């Protein structure tokens, strides 16, 4: 990886972590896996908004999402 790509990755990570809601989501996930519903519980925002926060964290390579059938 070149320096520009490394810097872009760092910028995405710091941008993602700049939001307090996303930091709270990361803190919760540091204790173990959770569903979107579980992550949304403490917030007064929609599940769709929480899902968008998770998407930002995924794009910054800070979390991964999986689906269990």
N, CA, C and O atoms as CSV, one atom per row, in Angstrom:
chain,resi,resn,atom,element,x,y,z
A,1,UNK,N,N,0.841,-1.180,0.000
A,1,UNK,CA,C,0.000,0.000,0.000
A,1,UNK,C,C,0.885,1.242,0.000
A,1,UNK,O,O,1.918,1.278,0.670
A,2,UNK,N,N,0.480,2.249,-0.746
A,2,UNK,CA,C,1.295,3.452,-0.782
A,2,UNK,C,C,0.853,4.444,0.296
A,2,UNK,O,O,-0.182,4.270,0.939
A,3,UNK,N,N,1.647,5.463,0.470
A,3,UNK,CA,C,1.396,6.443,1.538
A,3,UNK,C,C,0.060,7.158,1.351
A,3,UNK,O,O,-0.632,7.434,2.331
A,4,UNK,N,N,-0.306,7.458,0.123
A,4,UNK,CA,C,-1.577,8.158,-0.120
A,4,UNK,C,C,-2.764,7.281,0.274
A,4,UNK,O,O,-3.740,7.771,0.842
A,5,UNK,N,N,-2.681,5.994,-0.027
A,5,UNK,CA,C,-3.766,5.076,0.344
A,5,UNK,C,C,-3.846,4.924,1.854
A,5,UNK,O,O,-4.934,4.886,2.428
A,6,UNK,N,N,-2.670,4.837,2.500
A,6,UNK,CA,C,-2.643,4.759,3.968
A,6,UNK,C,C,-3.287,5.990,4.584
A,6,UNK,O,O,-4.071,5.881,5.527
A,7,UNK,N,N,-2.957,7.156,4.056
A,7,UNK,CA,C,-3.515,8.401,4.582
A,7,UNK,C,C,-5.025,8.456,4.361
A,7,UNK,O,O,-5.763,8.914,5.233
A,8,UNK,N,N,-5.484,7.995,3.203
A,8,UNK,CA,C,-6.926,7.982,2.919
A,8,UNK,C,C,-7.649,7.062,3.908
A,8,UNK,O,O,-8.723,7.401,4.404
A,9,UNK,N,N,-7.055,5.893,4.192
A,9,UNK,CA,C,-7.655,4.968,5.161
A,9,UNK,C,C,-7.724,5.604,6.546
A,9,UNK,O,O,-8.742,5.498,7.231
A,10,UNK,N,N,-6.650,6.258,6.953
A,10,UNK,CA,C,-6.640,6.932,8.263
A,10,UNK,C,C,-7.686,8.041,8.320
A,10,UNK,O,O,-8.382,8.196,9.324
A,11,UNK,N,N,-7.792,8.807,7.245
A,11,UNK,CA,C,-8.787,9.882,7.205
A,11,UNK,C,C,-10.201,9.327,7.347
A,11,UNK,O,O,-11.022,9.892,8.069
A,12,UNK,N,N,-10.488,8.210,6.651
A,12,UNK,CA,C,-11.815,7.586,6.753
A,12,UNK,C,C,-12.078,7.119,8.183
A,12,UNK,O,O,-13.178,7.297,8.705
A,13,UNK,N,N,-11.073,6.525,8.811
A,13,UNK,CA,C,-11.237,6.028,10.183
A,13,UNK,C,C,-11.499,7.175,11.149
A,13,UNK,O,O,-12.412,7.099,11.971
A,14,UNK,N,N,-10.701,8.239,11.054
A,14,UNK,CA,C,-10.893,9.368,11.972
A,14,UNK,C,C,-12.212,10.082,11.710
A,14,UNK,O,O,-12.870,10.531,12.648
A,15,UNK,N,N,-12.605,10.191,10.447
A,15,UNK,CA,C,-13.893,10.803,10.125
A,15,UNK,C,C,-15.034,9.981,10.714
A,15,UNK,O,O,-15.986,10.531,11.268
A,16,UNK,N,N,-14.930,8.662,10.591
A,16,UNK,CA,C,-15.969,7.787,11.145
A,16,UNK,C,C,-16.041,7.925,12.660
A,16,UNK,O,O,-17.131,7.934,13.232
A,17,UNK,N,N,-14.894,8.031,13.308
A,17,UNK,CA,C,-14.858,8.108,14.770
A,17,UNK,C,C,-15.141,9.504,15.311
A,17,UNK,O,O,-15.251,9.689,16.523
A,18,UNK,N,N,-15.260,10.478,14.429
A,18,UNK,CA,C,-15.549,11.845,14.868
A,18,UNK,C,C,-16.970,11.982,15.418
A,18,UNK,O,O,-17.254,12.906,16.180
A,19,UNK,N,N,-17.846,11.081,15.041
A,19,UNK,CA,C,-19.247,11.149,15.476
A,19,UNK,C,C,-19.432,10.389,16.792
A,19,UNK,O,O,-19.041,9.226,16.893
A,20,UNK,N,N,-20.026,11.038,17.802
A,20,UNK,CA,C,-20.206,10.376,19.107
A,20,UNK,C,C,-21.061,9.108,19.041
A,20,UNK,O,O,-20.806,8.156,19.778
A,21,UNK,N,N,-22.061,9.087,18.175
A,21,UNK,CA,C,-22.910,7.891,18.059
A,21,UNK,C,C,-22.086,6.717,17.540
A,21,UNK,O,O,-22.225,5.593,18.021
A,22,UNK,N,N,-21.232,6.982,16.564
A,22,UNK,CA,C,-20.405,5.895,16.030
A,22,UNK,C,C,-19.381,5.424,17.060
A,22,UNK,O,O,-19.064,4.236,17.118
A,23,UNK,N,N,-18.863,6.346,17.870
A,23,UNK,CA,C,-17.953,5.918,18.939
A,23,UNK,C,C,-18.675,5.034,19.944
A,23,UNK,O,O,-18.104,4.062,20.437
A,24,UNK,N,N,-19.926,5.363,20.251
A,24,UNK,CA,C,-20.714,4.528,21.171
A,24,UNK,C,C,-20.989,3.154,20.567
A,24,UNK,O,O,-20.973,2.146,21.274
A,25,UNK,N,N,-21.238,3.116,19.269
A,25,UNK,CA,C,-21.456,1.831,18.595
A,25,UNK,C,C,-20.181,0.987,18.668
A,25,UNK,O,O,-20.245,-0.207,18.961
A,26,UNK,N,N,-19.040,1.594,18.406
A,26,UNK,CA,C,-17.761,0.868,18.498
A,26,UNK,C,C,-17.545,0.367,19.921
A,26,UNK,O,O,-17.128,-0.774,20.120
A,27,UNK,N,N,-17.825,1.207,20.906
A,27,UNK,CA,C,-17.658,0.806,22.308
A,27,UNK,C,C,-18.535,-0.402,22.613
A,27,UNK,O,O,-18.090,-1.342,23.272
A,28,UNK,N,N,-19.772,-0.382,22.139
A,28,UNK,CA,C,-20.683,-1.507,22.382
A,28,UNK,C,C,-20.169,-2.769,21.696
A,28,UNK,O,O,-20.177,-3.848,22.290
A,29,UNK,N,N,-19.723,-2.639,20.454
A,29,UNK,CA,C,-19.246,-3.799,19.710
A,29,UNK,C,C,-17.936,-4.345,20.265
A,29,UNK,O,O,-17.597,-5.502,20.018
A,30,UNK,N,N,-17.201,-3.534,21.004
A,30,UNK,CA,C,-15.964,-4.035,21.607
A,30,UNK,C,C,-16.256,-5.091,22.667
A,30,UNK,O,O,-15.369,-5.852,23.055
A,31,UNK,N,N,-17.501,-5.136,23.134
A,31,UNK,CA,C,-17.905,-6.142,24.126
A,31,UNK,C,C,-18.456,-7.404,23.471
A,31,UNK,O,O,-18.705,-8.392,24.162
A,32,UNK,N,N,-18.650,-7.391,22.160
A,32,UNK,CA,C,-19.145,-8.570,21.461
A,32,UNK,C,C,-20.118,-8.200,20.365
A,32,UNK,O,O,-20.530,-7.046,20.257
A,33,UNK,N,N,-20.490,-9.181,19.544
A,33,UNK,CA,C,-21.402,-8.939,18.423
A,33,UNK,C,C,-22.769,-8.439,18.910
A,33,UNK,O,O,-23.184,-8.702,20.039
A,34,UNK,N,N,-23.443,-7.717,18.028
A,34,UNK,CA,C,-24.787,-7.211,18.345
A,34,UNK,C,C,-25.558,-7.036,17.051
A,34,UNK,O,O,-24.983,-6.802,15.988
A,35,UNK,N,N,-26.863,-7.155,17.165
A,35,UNK,CA,C,-27.728,-6.894,16.017
A,35,UNK,C,C,-27.940,-5.387,15.881
A,35,UNK,O,O,-27.662,-4.625,16.807
A,36,UNK,N,N,-28.428,-4.973,14.729
A,36,UNK,CA,C,-28.741,-3.557,14.531
A,36,UNK,C,C,-29.777,-3.115,15.565
A,36,UNK,O,O,-29.687,-2.013,16.106
A,37,UNK,N,N,-30.761,-3.974,15.839
A,37,UNK,CA,C,-31.773,-3.632,16.849
A,37,UNK,C,C,-31.137,-3.400,18.215
A,37,UNK,O,O,-31.498,-2.455,18.916
A,38,UNK,N,N,-30.191,-4.258,18.596
A,38,UNK,CA,C,-29.510,-4.090,19.879
A,38,UNK,C,C,-28.678,-2.813,19.905
A,38,UNK,O,O,-28.622,-2.117,20.918
A,39,UNK,N,N,-28.036,-2.517,18.787
A,39,UNK,CA,C,-27.230,-1.297,18.716
A,39,UNK,C,C,-28.098,-0.044,18.742
A,39,UNK,O,O,-27.676,0.998,19.244
A,40,UNK,N,N,-29.312,-0.145,18.201
A,40,UNK,CA,C,-30.205,1.012,18.126
A,40,UNK,C,C,-30.878,1.339,19.453
A,40,UNK,O,O,-31.301,2.475,19.668
A,41,UNK,N,N,-30.982,0.348,20.350
A,41,UNK,CA,C,-31.727,0.532,21.606
A,41,UNK,C,C,-31.392,1.813,22.377
A,41,UNK,O,O,-32.311,2.547,22.738
A,42,UNK,N,N,-30.118,2.109,22.644
A,42,UNK,CA,C,-29.841,3.272,23.488
A,42,UNK,C,C,-29.976,4.622,22.780
A,42,UNK,O,O,-29.864,5.666,23.423
A,43,UNK,N,N,-30.212,4.617,21.484
A,43,UNK,CA,C,-30.268,5.857,20.717
A,43,UNK,C,C,-31.706,6.292,20.461
A,43,UNK,O,O,-32.609,5.465,20.336
A,44,UNK,N,N,-31.895,7.576,20.385
A,44,UNK,CA,C,-33.204,8.128,20.029
A,44,UNK,C,C,-33.208,8.493,18.551
A,44,UNK,O,O,-33.652,9.571,18.156
A,45,UNK,N,N,-32.701,7.565,17.745
A,45,UNK,CA,C,-32.702,7.720,16.294
A,45,UNK,C,C,-33.244,6.423,15.699
A,45,UNK,O,O,-33.318,5.402,16.384
A,46,UNK,N,N,-33.618,6.469,14.440
A,46,UNK,CA,C,-34.215,5.301,13.798
A,46,UNK,C,C,-33.181,4.202,13.578
A,46,UNK,O,O,-31.974,4.446,13.578
A,47,UNK,N,N,-33.684,2.995,13.391
A,47,UNK,CA,C,-32.799,1.869,13.061
A,47,UNK,C,C,-32.096,2.129,11.735
A,47,UNK,O,O,-30.951,1.723,11.534
A,48,UNK,N,N,-32.791,2.806,10.841
A,48,UNK,CA,C,-32.194,3.144,9.548
A,48,UNK,C,C,-30.993,4.076,9.753
A,48,UNK,O,O,-29.972,3.919,9.084
A,49,UNK,N,N,-31.104,5.033,10.660
A,49,UNK,CA,C,-29.986,5.939,10.944
A,49,UNK,C,C,-28.819,5.172,11.564
A,49,UNK,O,O,-27.663,5.415,11.217
A,50,UNK,N,N,-29.116,4.250,12.477
A,50,UNK,CA,C,-28.056,3.423,13.077
A,50,UNK,C,C,-27.391,2.590,11.985
A,50,UNK,O,O,-26.168,2.445,11.973
A,51,UNK,N,N,-28.180,2.049,11.078
A,51,UNK,CA,C,-27.636,1.263,9.977
A,51,UNK,C,C,-26.693,2.106,9.119
A,51,UNK,O,O,-25.658,1.616,8.665
A,52,UNK,N,N,-27.047,3.363,8.900
A,52,UNK,CA,C,-26.167,4.249,8.125
A,52,UNK,C,C,-24.867,4.515,8.883
A,52,UNK,O,O,-23.800,4.574,8.271
A,53,UNK,N,N,-24.942,4.676,10.196
A,53,UNK,CA,C,-23.726,4.837,11.003
A,53,UNK,C,C,-22.843,3.597,10.871
A,53,UNK,O,O,-21.624,3.707,10.738
A,54,UNK,N,N,-23.457,2.434,10.908
A,54,UNK,CA,C,-22.702,1.185,10.774
A,54,UNK,C,C,-22.044,1.123,9.398
A,54,UNK,O,O,-20.908,0.665,9.269
A,55,UNK,N,N,-22.751,1.579,8.381
A,55,UNK,CA,C,-22.198,1.580,7.031
A,55,UNK,C,C,-20.948,2.464,6.958
A,55,UNK,O,O,-19.972,2.097,6.304
A,56,UNK,N,N,-20.968,3.610,7.613
A,56,UNK,CA,C,-19.789,4.483,7.647
A,56,UNK,C,C,-18.624,3.767,8.329
A,56,UNK,O,O,-17.483,3.836,7.869
A,57,UNK,N,N,-18.928,3.078,9.432
A,57,UNK,CA,C,-17.881,2.322,10.139
A,57,UNK,C,C,-17.331,1.181,9.287
A,57,UNK,O,O,-16.139,0.878,9.341
A,58,UNK,N,N,-18.209,0.548,8.496
A,58,UNK,CA,C,-17.763,-0.514,7.582
A,58,UNK,C,C,-16.845,0.053,6.505
A,58,UNK,O,O,-15.806,-0.530,6.197
A,59,UNK,N,N,-17.232,1.187,5.938
A,59,UNK,CA,C,-16.425,1.798,4.880
A,59,UNK,C,C,-15.051,2.215,5.389
A,59,UNK,O,O,-14.093,2.282,4.620
A,60,UNK,N,N,-14.958,2.497,6.695
A,60,UNK,CA,C,-13.676,2.852,7.305
A,60,UNK,C,C,-12.925,1.610,7.772
A,60,UNK,O,O,-11.849,1.716,8.361
A,61,UNK,N,N,-13.487,0.441,7.511
A,61,UNK,CA,C,-12.885,-0.848,7.898
A,61,UNK,C,C,-12.734,-0.978,9.414
A,61,UNK,O,O,-11.783,-1.588,9.904
A,62,UNK,N,N,-13.683,-0.397,10.148
A,62,UNK,CA,C,-13.657,-0.480,11.610
A,62,UNK,C,C,-14.572,-1.572,12.140
A,62,UNK,O,O,-14.379,-2.055,13.256
A,63,UNK,N,N,-15.569,-1.968,11.349
A,63,UNK,CA,C,-16.475,-3.059,11.720
A,63,UNK,C,C,-16.797,-3.869,10.471
A,63,UNK,O,O,-16.604,-3.412,9.345
A,64,UNK,N,N,-17.286,-5.068,10.697
A,64,UNK,CA,C,-17.817,-5.874,9.611
A,64,UNK,C,C,-19.221,-6.311,9.998
A,64,UNK,O,O,-19.548,-6.450,11.177
A,65,UNK,N,N,-20.030,-6.520,8.989
A,65,UNK,CA,C,-21.414,-6.927,9.229
A,65,UNK,C,C,-21.593,-8.316,8.666
A,65,UNK,O,O,-21.067,-8.639,7.601
A,66,UNK,N,N,-22.335,-9.137,9.381
A,66,UNK,CA,C,-22.674,-10.459,8.874
A,66,UNK,C,C,-24.148,-10.709,9.122
A,66,UNK,O,O,-24.767,-10.091,9.988
A,67,UNK,N,N,-24.690,-11.619,8.350
A,67,UNK,CA,C,-26.105,-11.981,8.508
A,67,UNK,C,C,-26.174,-13.447,8.842
A,67,UNK,O,O,-25.555,-14.277,8.175
A,68,UNK,N,N,-26.931,-13.771,9.881
A,68,UNK,CA,C,-27.183,-15.167,10.240
A,68,UNK,C,C,-28.605,-15.499,9.840
A,68,UNK,O,O,-29.544,-14.787,10.196
A,69,UNK,N,N,-28.759,-16.574,9.104
A,69,UNK,CA,C,-30.088,-16.966,8.640
A,69,UNK,C,C,-30.789,-17.805,9.681
A,69,UNK,O,O,-31.924,-18.231,9.469
